Amino acid sequence: MSSSHVTLPGSRRPAKGDVKRVRDVDPHVHVEVTVCLNGSPLPDADHLPDPPHSQQAFEAKYGRRSC
């Protein structure tokens, strides 16, 4: 397990309004996190669009949706 922290670009989100910060987590405690990745299923290689989607169209069709 890596001891370094990496923030992914675009991953910072403001806290929800009903969230209350209590304290920092003990850095020696094991913490598990669940990440929800919801979106439309990607096409398989035999059913790719022709011509390919623009990045904007791809994100609109297959991009992340809230959990």
Phi, psi and omega in degrees: 000137181281143178264002180266153180253128179238123176265121180286139179304133179081005184268350179286128179229144176293149179295146176294154185300331183264011181269137178237122177287129181259308180189172174289154176276140176299122183294349180263000181264137177287128179235133176252142182231139175255130179248125179265124176241094181256139177179173178292146177299139177285149178290149176282170187299336180276354183230038179285146180291147178227112004286163180299153176293149168290166179300319181296316179294321178298313180297321180295322183275321187242003185292170181298142173239155182293152181285000000 
